[in-house]
Amino acid sequence: MWVEVKKANNLMVAEMWKELFEGEGIPTRIQPTSGEAPGRELTTYLVLVPQDKRHVIDEVLRKL
């Protein structure tokens, strides 16, 4: 199951979070909150990770 770890105001910020988490070896998905088609720049996005990796995300965010 995938869980929300961040909410990004636009696609660029969502992709930045995705790159950070994937750089740490955590599979990451981004998904628009509004149900709009993915790829729209000015839409709010959810940053999702597998539930069993949530504790790793907490450690990564503590380092920032």
Backbone torsions as a table, in degrees:
resi	resn	phi	psi	omega
1	MET	NA	140.4	-179.7
2	TRP	-97.3	139.0	-179.3
3	VAL	-124.3	150.5	179.1
4	GLU	-76.5	131.3	175.4
5	VAL	-117.4	-22.6	179.1
6	LYS	-149.3	156.3	171.9
7	LYS	-123.8	125.8	-177.1
8	ALA	-111.4	142.6	-177.3
9	ASN	-73.8	-18.2	179.0
10	ASN	-155.8	173.7	-175.4
11	LEU	-64.8	-38.8	-178.0
12	MET	-61.7	-45.5	179.4
13	VAL	-66.2	-40.4	178.2
14	ALA	-60.8	-42.3	179.4
15	GLU	-67.6	-32.7	176.6
16	MET	-64.9	-44.3	176.5
17	TRP	-61.9	-43.0	-179.5
18	LYS	-59.5	-45.8	179.0
19	GLU	-62.7	-41.2	178.8
20	LEU	-61.1	-51.2	-177.0
21	PHE	-66.5	-40.8	178.8
22	GLU	-68.1	-29.7	174.3
23	GLY	-64.4	-25.0	176.2
24	GLU	-90.5	4.9	177.4
25	GLY	85.1	19.1	-178.2
26	ILE	-105.5	119.1	176.3
27	PRO	-59.8	135.3	-174.5
28	THR	-137.8	142.4	174.4
29	ARG	-123.6	150.6	170.1
30	ILE	-121.0	143.4	-174.8
31	GLN	-146.6	132.7	177.1
32	PRO	-64.1	141.4	-179.2
33	THR	-76.2	-27.5	-171.3
34	SER	-88.3	-1.7	-176.7
35	GLY	82.0	5.2	177.4
36	GLU	-71.7	166.3	178.0
37	ALA	-64.1	137.6	177.2
38	PRO	-60.3	151.4	177.8
39	GLY	103.8	-9.2	178.1
40	ARG	-78.6	125.9	-172.4
41	GLU	-66.2	-45.5	-171.2
42	LEU	-98.0	49.1	177.6
43	THR	-124.1	147.5	175.7
44	THR	-75.0	136.2	-178.3
45	TYR	-120.2	147.8	170.8
46	LEU	-95.9	139.1	173.7
47	VAL	-104.0	119.8	-172.3
48	LEU	-117.4	142.8	175.0
49	VAL	-134.5	160.5	176.0
50	PRO	-60.6	143.1	-176.3
51	GLN	-57.0	-37.0	-178.0
52	ASP	-73.6	-7.1	176.9
53	LYS	-102.6	1.0	-176.9
54	ARG	-56.2	-41.3	-179.1
55	HIS	-65.1	-30.7	177.7
56	VAL	-69.6	-39.5	177.1
57	ILE	-60.1	-43.0	178.6
58	ASP	-58.0	-40.9	178.3
59	GLU	-66.9	-42.5	179.2
60	VAL	-62.1	-43.9	-178.8
61	LEU	-68.3	-29.9	176.8
62	ARG	-66.1	-30.2	-179.6
63	LYS	-70.7	-23.2	-176.0
64	LEU	-74.1	NA	NA
